[in-house]
Amino acid sequence: MKWISTLTFLLLLSLLSCSENSSKPDKLIEEDKYIDLMVELQLVRSYGENNSLDSLIVDSLTDEVFQKYEITDSVFVQSHNYYQQFPKKQQKRIEKAIERLKMDQVADTTSQDYFK
């Protein structure tokens, strides 16, 4: 449930943020990949919070996510800052990420009920 509040916060932040620089970064992450990254990064954050993991472990898991997608954290940040300049579109991206997180939660609950 914490992931919903975190993504809601990101949504509000993105709606309130304004930037003067709308130039597209050289290595802009494609939208679908960006949404995948948001979902996985939120899962790592939630996993760390729910299991009281040391921040070094969470950082290591975060690095693994970036390696999986073959990008750096700076490329993600640049893409994130660019996408936030367009609040309505960013809201839709965040809503897609929330829906995917909800579906993951439903799938986890269903598979747990199945084995009981």
Backbone bond lengths (Angstrom), bond angles and torsions (degrees), N, CA, C in turn:
res aa  C-N    CA-C-N  psi(-1)  N-CA   C-N-CA  omega(-1)  CA-C   N-CA-C  phi
1 M - - - 1.446 - - 1.529 111.27 -
2 K 1.351 115.79 -25.07 1.457 118.96 179.33 1.516 111.67 -64.40
3 W 1.351 116.58 -30.28 1.461 119.31 -178.54 1.509 111.15 -65.70
4 I 1.336 116.92 -30.93 1.471 119.14 178.42 1.521 109.48 -66.76
5 S 1.333 116.88 -44.21 1.463 119.36 -179.61 1.522 110.93 -66.26
6 T 1.331 117.49 -37.06 1.464 120.37 178.72 1.520 110.57 -66.14
7 L 1.317 117.04 -46.55 1.465 118.93 179.67 1.523 111.62 -68.60
8 T 1.320 117.20 -32.39 1.460 119.81 175.48 1.524 109.73 -63.66
9 F 1.335 115.15 -41.46 1.461 119.66 176.92 1.527 110.46 -61.05
10 L 1.340 116.43 -44.37 1.465 119.99 178.43 1.524 110.78 -61.56
11 L 1.315 115.83 -38.87 1.457 120.09 178.54 1.525 110.29 -61.98
12 L 1.319 116.34 -48.69 1.464 119.77 179.52 1.523 111.32 -62.65
13 L 1.326 115.45 -41.85 1.454 119.68 178.60 1.518 111.02 -61.53
14 S 1.324 115.97 -42.95 1.464 119.02 -179.19 1.529 111.14 -67.86
15 L 1.321 117.22 -32.94 1.457 119.75 178.68 1.532 111.70 -70.57
16 L 1.324 115.98 -30.69 1.452 120.34 -178.02 1.524 113.33 -88.82
17 S 1.318 116.18 -18.51 1.467 118.51 -174.72 1.521 110.71 -78.16
18 C 1.288 114.14 141.59 1.456 120.97 176.37 1.517 107.35 -131.70
19 S 1.283 115.82 143.25 1.454 119.52 179.93 1.512 109.23 -135.73
20 E 1.319 114.31 146.39 1.452 119.06 179.83 1.523 111.14 -87.67
21 N 1.307 117.40 -20.07 1.463 121.64 -175.49 1.525 109.42 -101.88
22 S 1.315 116.49 106.94 1.456 119.70 -178.94 1.525 111.88 -104.84
23 S 1.332 116.49 15.56 1.459 118.35 -179.73 1.526 110.13 -71.09
24 K 1.315 114.06 138.65 1.452 121.39 -177.78 1.530 108.95 -74.52
25 P 1.352 117.11 130.81 1.464 118.76 177.94 1.524 111.35 -64.08
26 D 1.314 116.17 153.64 1.462 121.32 179.55 1.524 111.69 -59.28
27 K 1.316 117.11 -37.60 1.463 121.68 -176.81 1.533 110.34 -114.51
28 L 1.300 116.90 55.65 1.463 121.22 179.49 1.528 110.01 -67.31
29 I 1.319 115.74 128.26 1.459 121.30 178.29 1.530 108.21 -73.36
30 E 1.310 116.44 134.05 1.462 121.61 177.20 1.537 108.66 -59.13
31 E 1.319 116.99 145.65 1.466 122.19 -173.23 1.528 113.65 -54.69
32 D 1.321 118.44 -46.97 1.467 120.29 -178.46 1.527 111.29 -62.55
33 K 1.313 116.05 -40.77 1.461 120.61 178.29 1.529 109.99 -67.17
34 Y 1.327 116.78 -38.52 1.465 122.59 177.61 1.529 110.26 -61.07
35 I 1.316 116.85 -43.61 1.470 120.94 178.61 1.524 109.88 -65.22
36 D 1.330 117.28 -42.87 1.464 120.78 176.21 1.525 110.69 -56.97
37 L 1.318 115.84 -43.67 1.464 120.28 179.30 1.522 111.63 -63.96
38 M 1.335 116.99 -44.01 1.466 119.45 178.51 1.523 110.92 -57.87
39 V 1.333 116.19 -42.55 1.464 120.86 -179.73 1.525 110.13 -63.26
40 E 1.319 116.70 -50.28 1.465 119.56 -177.25 1.521 112.21 -66.34
41 L 1.309 117.74 -38.82 1.462 120.10 178.20 1.526 111.06 -65.41
42 Q 1.331 116.20 -37.52 1.460 119.12 176.95 1.526 110.82 -67.15
43 L 1.319 117.64 -38.65 1.464 120.71 177.18 1.527 110.93 -62.44
44 V 1.322 116.84 -40.90 1.466 120.65 177.33 1.529 109.76 -62.94
45 R 1.325 116.48 -45.88 1.465 120.64 -179.59 1.532 110.59 -61.25
46 S 1.314 116.69 -46.07 1.465 120.62 -179.84 1.526 111.49 -64.69
47 Y 1.325 115.96 -41.83 1.462 120.63 178.45 1.527 110.00 -59.97
48 G 1.312 116.22 -43.47 1.463 120.69 178.58 1.512 112.42 -63.12
49 E 1.329 116.66 -42.28 1.470 120.82 179.88 1.518 111.74 -69.20
50 N 1.324 116.85 -43.33 1.466 120.54 -176.92 1.513 112.95 -71.08
51 N 1.316 117.01 -24.57 1.457 120.64 -178.45 1.523 112.53 -109.52
52 S 1.313 116.44 11.05 1.467 122.58 179.38 1.528 111.91 47.53
53 L 1.308 115.43 49.08 1.458 120.62 -178.93 1.522 110.79 -79.76
54 D 1.300 114.77 149.27 1.454 122.36 174.75 1.531 108.59 -61.58
55 S 1.318 117.00 145.14 1.465 120.77 -177.91 1.531 111.73 -61.58
56 L 1.322 117.94 -27.96 1.465 120.10 177.83 1.526 111.17 -66.00
57 I 1.315 117.10 -36.89 1.460 121.09 177.87 1.526 109.82 -67.88
58 V 1.323 115.91 -44.13 1.472 119.91 178.27 1.526 109.87 -62.16
59 D 1.326 117.24 -42.15 1.471 120.49 177.49 1.521 111.25 -61.72
60 S 1.327 115.99 -39.73 1.461 120.49 178.71 1.527 110.93 -64.44
61 L 1.324 116.73 -43.14 1.464 121.01 177.36 1.526 111.08 -63.77
62 T 1.320 115.80 -39.47 1.465 120.80 177.73 1.527 110.12 -62.39
63 D 1.329 116.33 -43.61 1.470 120.22 177.43 1.522 111.05 -60.40
64 E 1.326 117.05 -37.83 1.467 120.90 178.87 1.530 111.16 -64.24
65 V 1.324 116.31 -37.55 1.467 120.03 177.54 1.534 109.29 -63.10
66 F 1.330 116.54 -46.14 1.465 119.62 179.26 1.530 111.00 -62.33
67 Q 1.326 116.68 -39.60 1.467 119.67 177.79 1.527 110.91 -64.21
68 K 1.323 115.83 -40.56 1.464 120.42 179.90 1.532 110.87 -57.09
69 Y 1.324 115.98 -40.61 1.456 120.86 -178.54 1.533 112.71 -92.13
70 E 1.318 114.98 2.46 1.463 121.77 177.29 1.519 113.13 56.01
71 I 1.331 114.87 46.86 1.465 120.54 174.59 1.527 108.69 -135.55
72 T 1.307 115.24 168.35 1.463 120.24 175.88 1.522 108.94 -102.47
73 D 1.317 114.61 163.52 1.461 118.15 178.18 1.526 111.03 -64.28
74 S 1.322 117.31 -32.72 1.467 119.25 179.94 1.531 111.57 -67.84
75 V 1.333 116.91 -35.75 1.471 120.01 176.51 1.523 109.17 -65.38
76 F 1.342 116.86 -40.55 1.461 119.80 177.69 1.527 110.42 -61.98
77 V 1.323 116.97 -46.40 1.467 120.81 -178.73 1.524 110.64 -61.85
78 Q 1.335 117.14 -43.77 1.465 120.03 178.73 1.528 110.99 -61.89
79 S 1.330 116.40 -43.06 1.462 119.92 178.42 1.521 110.73 -65.64
80 H 1.328 115.90 -42.73 1.466 120.85 179.48 1.530 110.29 -60.31
81 N 1.329 116.86 -45.97 1.468 120.38 179.37 1.528 111.16 -63.21
82 Y 1.313 116.96 -38.43 1.462 120.09 178.20 1.524 110.65 -65.42
83 Y 1.322 116.79 -49.07 1.465 120.35 -178.08 1.530 111.94 -63.39
84 Q 1.308 117.35 -30.74 1.468 120.10 -179.78 1.527 112.47 -69.19
85 Q 1.294 117.10 -14.95 1.465 120.20 178.91 1.523 112.47 -71.93
86 F 1.317 115.46 -11.45 1.464 121.20 -178.62 1.534 107.79 -121.90
87 P 1.340 116.24 80.32 1.470 121.62 -169.63 1.525 115.75 -55.53
88 K 1.309 118.30 -40.90 1.472 119.30 -177.94 1.523 111.24 -66.28
89 K 1.320 116.56 -42.64 1.460 119.95 177.89 1.528 110.85 -69.49
90 Q 1.336 116.45 -37.12 1.462 119.91 178.86 1.528 110.17 -66.28
91 Q 1.308 116.88 -37.05 1.462 120.43 176.67 1.525 110.11 -59.45
92 K 1.313 116.87 -42.32 1.475 120.49 178.96 1.524 111.04 -65.42
93 R 1.326 117.11 -39.04 1.469 120.09 178.29 1.536 110.13 -63.44
94 I 1.307 115.59 -44.23 1.469 120.04 -179.37 1.519 110.31 -66.33
95 E 1.324 117.42 -38.92 1.466 120.06 177.11 1.526 110.99 -62.48
96 K 1.343 117.19 -38.43 1.466 120.37 176.19 1.524 110.45 -63.11
97 A 1.322 116.39 -42.34 1.461 120.44 179.19 1.530 110.65 -63.20
98 I 1.326 116.73 -42.64 1.472 120.69 178.91 1.523 110.02 -62.43
99 E 1.328 117.35 -43.36 1.467 120.45 179.13 1.524 110.85 -60.77
100 R 1.312 116.66 -41.72 1.466 119.58 178.74 1.520 111.43 -65.76
101 L 1.317 116.18 -38.50 1.463 119.18 177.36 1.525 110.49 -65.57
102 K 1.322 116.81 -39.07 1.469 120.25 177.25 1.522 110.33 -63.70
103 M 1.320 117.24 -42.29 1.461 120.86 179.72 1.525 110.78 -64.59
104 D 1.337 117.11 -38.21 1.464 120.50 176.03 1.522 110.52 -62.56
105 Q 1.330 115.86 -39.92 1.458 119.99 179.91 1.523 110.49 -66.56
106 V 1.320 117.93 -41.43 1.463 121.86 178.03 1.527 109.67 -63.50
107 A 1.321 116.70 -43.40 1.465 120.77 179.38 1.522 110.84 -62.52
108 D 1.334 117.66 -40.90 1.462 121.31 178.28 1.523 110.74 -64.63
109 T 1.309 117.04 -43.20 1.462 121.20 179.98 1.518 110.50 -65.57
110 T 1.311 117.17 -42.29 1.460 121.56 -179.49 1.521 110.87 -64.30
111 S 1.322 117.07 -43.89 1.464 119.56 -179.14 1.519 110.96 -68.70
112 Q 1.325 118.27 -31.97 1.460 120.47 177.16 1.522 110.56 -70.11
113 D 1.319 117.64 -39.71 1.464 121.46 178.97 1.522 110.32 -66.22
114 Y 1.301 116.99 -33.41 1.452 122.10 -177.99 1.532 111.92 -63.27
115 F 1.325 115.99 -36.09 1.447 120.52 -175.41 1.524 113.10 -89.44
116 K 1.303 118.65 0.11 1.475 121.15 -179.81 1.501 111.23 -81.55
